[in-house]
Amino acid sequence: QVQLVESGGGLVQAGGSLIVSCAASGRTFSINDMGWYRQAPGKEREFVAALRWSGDSTYYADSVKGRFTISRDNAKNTVYLHMNSLKPEDTAVYYCAARTHTIAALTTTGGYDVWGQGTQVAVSS
């Protein structure tokens, strides 16, 4: 199976930047897509960004497009989310996810079947 571990969360002021990481281990050859989701207190989990595990395709939610960048380091089996121009509304627990059992367009944001434990990102005013 695939295991995912997030790291890099923390407290940052509005307008600042932060990078969160997701290290994948196990049967990583089974990964089709990697994604980032976030969940703010009292709200449903929200899609943030996704990329093809093999390839350059990426997809972003409108709320973060132009501010966030998803990337990977294949040698390290690690996916990153580079967050710039952070806003208080970006405050959430950020989760890394893998889609391993289905093949779909990146614009299809469901079907992610492996999840990390989450890392807290807090943006102060």
MARSEMAR-43931 format. One record per residue (C-alpha): residue number from 0; residue in one letter; x, y, z. Coordinates in nm, 4 decimals. Each point is the difference from the previous one (the first is absolute). Example, Ala and Ser with C-alpha at 12.3 -4.5 7.8 and 13.67 -1.06 7.14 Angstrom:
% residues 2
R num residu       px       py       pz
R   0      A   1.2300  -0.4500   0.7800
R   1      S   0.1370   0.3440  -0.0660
//
This chain:
% residues 125
R num residu       px       py       pz
R   0      Q   0.0000   0.0000   0.0000
R   1      V   0.0882   0.3681  -0.0186
R   2      Q   0.0666   0.2054   0.3105
R   3      L   0.0021   0.3796   0.0071
R   4      V   0.1514   0.2272   0.2633
R   5      E  -0.0427   0.3775  -0.0084
R   6      S   0.2309   0.2510   0.1618
R   7      G   0.0884   0.3673  -0.0091
R   8      G  -0.3106   0.1633   0.1378
R   9      G   0.0162   0.2911   0.2370
R  10      L  -0.1045   0.3547   0.0766
R  11      V   0.0621   0.2723  -0.2553
R  12      Q  -0.1166   0.3577  -0.0375
R  13      A  -0.2290   0.1080  -0.2808
R  14      G   0.1940   0.0598  -0.3174
R  15      G   0.2681  -0.2452   0.1002
R  16      S   0.1041  -0.3317  -0.1482
R  17      L   0.0212  -0.3575   0.1148
R  18      I   0.0879  -0.3360  -0.1510
R  19      V  -0.1651  -0.3199   0.1132
R  20      S   0.1370  -0.3388  -0.0990
R  21      C  -0.1449  -0.3450  -0.0515
R  22      A   0.2315  -0.2995   0.0065
R  23      A  -0.1350  -0.3129  -0.1673
R  24      S   0.1230  -0.3475   0.0788
R  25      G  -0.0996  -0.3569  -0.0653
R  26      R  -0.1378  -0.0985  -0.3390
R  27      T   0.0444   0.3416  -0.1571
R  28      F  -0.0058  -0.1490  -0.3490
R  29      S  -0.3748  -0.0345   0.0430
R  30      I  -0.0554   0.3765   0.0296
R  31      N  -0.1785   0.1647  -0.2906
R  32      D  -0.0529   0.3478   0.1446
R  33      M   0.0930   0.1931   0.3112
R  34      G  -0.2152   0.2701   0.1479
R  35      W  -0.0210   0.2483   0.2817
R  36      Y  -0.3203   0.0639   0.1911
R  37      R  -0.0707   0.2230   0.2955
R  38      Q  -0.2609   0.0137   0.2713
R  39      A  -0.0760   0.3062   0.2066
R  40      P  -0.1792  -0.0301   0.3342
R  41      G  -0.3694  -0.0645  -0.0495
R  42      K   0.0330  -0.0354  -0.3762
R  43      E   0.0134  -0.2876  -0.2440
R  44      R   0.3255  -0.1190  -0.1439
R  45      E   0.0877   0.2070  -0.3060
R  46      F   0.2081  -0.0830  -0.3045
R  47      V   0.3082   0.2187  -0.0425
R  48      A   0.2324  -0.1360  -0.2682
R  49      A   0.0973  -0.3143  -0.1879
R  50      L   0.2688  -0.1328  -0.2291
R  51      R   0.0710  -0.3057  -0.2066
R  52      W   0.2519  -0.2246   0.1703
R  53      S   0.1526  -0.0657  -0.3406
R  54      G  -0.0119   0.3122  -0.2117
R  55      D  -0.0234   0.3758   0.0349
R  56      S  -0.3739   0.0576   0.0170
R  57      T  -0.1331   0.2001   0.2931
R  58      Y  -0.3379   0.1334   0.1049
R  59      Y  -0.0957   0.2585   0.2620
R  60      A  -0.3075   0.1174   0.1779
R  61      D  -0.0983   0.3527  -0.0981
R  62      S   0.0548   0.1181   0.3554
R  63      V   0.3727  -0.0754  -0.0141
R  64      K   0.0826   0.0278  -0.3685
R  65      G   0.2880   0.2384  -0.0542
R  66      R   0.1056  -0.0197   0.3640
R  67      F   0.0678  -0.3693   0.0609
R  68      T   0.2196  -0.2383  -0.1962
R  69      I  -0.0012  -0.3781   0.0215
R  70      S   0.3179  -0.1824  -0.0942
R  71      R   0.1818  -0.3271   0.0549
R  72      D   0.3459  -0.1423   0.0446
R  73      N  -0.0113  -0.3463  -0.1520
R  74      A   0.3320  -0.1058   0.1508
R  75      K  -0.1341   0.0737   0.3468
R  76      N  -0.3569  -0.1179  -0.0672
R  77      T  -0.1099   0.3312   0.1431
R  78      V  -0.2696   0.2459  -0.1029
R  79      Y   0.0083   0.3636   0.1051
R  80      L  -0.2486   0.2792   0.0250
R  81      H   0.1629   0.3407  -0.0287
R  82      M  -0.2354   0.2566   0.1494
R  83      N   0.0552   0.3680  -0.0690
R  84      S  -0.1969   0.3147   0.0812
R  85      L  -0.1756  -0.1851   0.2778
R  86      K  -0.3329   0.1258   0.1261
R  87      P  -0.1778  -0.0652   0.3294
R  88      E  -0.2575  -0.2046  -0.1910
R  89      D   0.2781  -0.2429  -0.0921
R  90      T   0.0105  -0.1103   0.3629
R  91      A  -0.0772  -0.3711   0.0103
R  92      V   0.1389  -0.3449   0.0506
R  93      Y   0.1639  -0.0939  -0.3276
R  94      Y  -0.0190  -0.3624  -0.1111
R  95      C   0.1998  -0.1807  -0.2627
R  96      A  -0.1859  -0.2648  -0.1982
R  97      A   0.0756  -0.2603  -0.2652
R  98      R  -0.2249  -0.1403  -0.2695
R  99      T   0.1095  -0.3589  -0.0623
R 100      H  -0.3054  -0.2015  -0.1048
R 101      T  -0.1489   0.2216  -0.2682
R 102      I   0.1192   0.1904  -0.3033
R 103      A  -0.1701   0.3330  -0.0514
R 104      A   0.0531   0.3532  -0.1209
R 105      L   0.1631   0.2280   0.2537
R 106      T  -0.3117   0.2140  -0.0159
R 107      T  -0.1813  -0.2943   0.1579
R 108      T   0.0806   0.0602   0.3640
R 109      G  -0.1531  -0.3108   0.1534
R 110      G   0.1335  -0.3511   0.0222
R 111      Y   0.3044   0.0633   0.2167
R 112      D   0.0301  -0.3122   0.2097
R 113      V   0.3143   0.0452   0.2109
R 114      W   0.0340   0.2853   0.2473
R 115      G   0.2640   0.1431   0.2254
R 116      Q  -0.0544   0.1125   0.3570
R 117      G  -0.0128   0.3704  -0.0830
R 118      T   0.2107   0.2987   0.0965
R 119      Q  -0.1328   0.3220   0.1521
R 120      V   0.0435   0.3292  -0.1819
R 121      A  -0.1087   0.3148   0.1811
R 122      V   0.0087   0.3432  -0.1615
R 123      S  -0.0307   0.3002   0.2275
R 124      S  -0.1391   0.3389  -0.0982
//
